[in-house]
């Protein structure tokens, strides 16, 4: 069983517990459910923004603890001030030390889109994402069938959320592309051995239809890479560990952005 298999198995149990505790009706009565989500596309392409989707992540299965000393307030507000086009906030507790309340806290403090970063396998999680203040959901092709992607994307769009599909290779891209998606992200991390290579983005760039925003995820550690990715057609760059492993992630992003 791979780490991804373990995460999904645990997620099924986690979602079942959440459903037993909080009903769909309760989620739809939550304070953020009625708000109009921000447009992922609009912020990602805004000329006064960087295209960076800056991530708040305390831990990962491959690296262990990355940074558990900083707060959502400290990091996300500094990211936004430094020009982030969007925020990515992990909500998986078991493997990433994330919390749903992290999204709520970030939503109260920031006026840019928030991606709920989790392993989405059930419609309940989509409704939950809207209820906690997210604007964008992540769908991972490696754990979903084309029919599941269509179902989850259809629901997300019906309640105003943007949808980012994550792929790791050409096979996932070709079987998972759906007109209801807003963006396609290439995860440069190999899920089999967790090695990273930005070459994955360059290899897949020409295969992603221009209808979709193109996002490169992981393995981005210098501004020259971003400049090259822009030339290849990418408009979004998800960066997490490069900032989060620093004592002050916001300061790390500010310094990084100066190079752009």
Rosetta blueprint (number, residue, H / E / L):
1 X L
2 X L
3 X H
4 X H
5 X H
6 X H
7 X H
8 X H
9 X H
10 X H
11 X H
12 X H
13 X H
14 X H
15 X H
16 X H
17 X H
18 X H
19 X H
20 X H
21 X H
22 X L
23 X L
24 X H
25 X H
26 X H
27 X H
28 X H
29 X L
30 X L
31 X L
32 X L
33 X L
34 X L
35 X L
36 X L
37 X L
38 X L
39 X L
40 X H
41 X H
42 X H
43 X H
44 X H
45 X H
46 X L
47 X L
48 X L
49 X L
50 X L
51 X L
52 X E
53 X E
54 X E
55 X E
56 X E
57 X L
58 X L
59 X E
60 X E
61 X L
62 X L
63 X L
64 X E
65 X E
66 X L
67 X L
68 X L
69 X L
70 X L
71 X L
72 X H
73 X H
74 X H
75 X H
76 X H
77 X H
78 X H
79 X H
80 X H
81 X H
82 X L
83 X L
84 X L
85 X L
86 X E
87 X E
88 X E
89 X E
90 X E
91 X L
92 X L
93 X H
94 X H
95 X H
96 X H
97 X L
98 X L
99 X L
100 X H
101 X H
102 X H
103 X H
104 X H
105 X H
106 X H
107 X H
108 X H
109 X H
110 X L
111 X L
112 X L
113 X E
114 X E
115 X E
116 X E
117 X E
118 X L
119 X L
120 X L
121 X L
122 X L
123 X H
124 X H
125 X H
126 X H
127 X H
128 X H
129 X H
130 X H
131 X H
132 X L
133 X L
134 X L
135 X L
136 X E
137 X E
138 X E
139 X E
140 X E
141 X H
142 X H
143 X H
144 X L
145 X L
146 X H
147 X H
148 X H
149 X H
150 X H
151 X H
152 X H
153 X H
154 X H
155 X H
156 X H
157 X H
158 X H
159 X L
160 X L
161 X L
162 X E
163 X E
164 X E
165 X E
166 X E
167 X E
168 X L
169 X L
170 X H
171 X H
172 X H
173 X H
174 X H
175 X H
176 X H
177 X L
178 X L
179 X L
180 X L
181 X L
182 X L
183 X E
184 X E
185 X E
186 X E
187 X E
188 X L
189 X E
190 X L
191 X L
192 X L
193 X L
194 X L
195 X L
196 X E
197 X L
198 X L
199 X H
200 X H
201 X H
202 X H
203 X H
204 X H
205 X H
206 X L
207 X L
208 X L
209 X L
210 X L
211 X L
212 X L
213 X E
214 X E
215 X E
216 X E
217 X E
218 X L
219 X L
220 X L
221 X L
222 X L
223 X H
224 X H
225 X H
226 X H
227 X H
228 X H
229 X H
230 X H
231 X H
232 X L
233 X L
234 X L
235 X L
236 X E
237 X E
238 X E
239 X E
240 X L
241 X H
242 X H
243 X H
244 X H
245 X L
246 X L
247 X L
248 X L
249 X H
250 X H
251 X H
252 X H
253 X H
254 X H
255 X H
256 X H
257 X H
258 X H
259 X L
260 X L
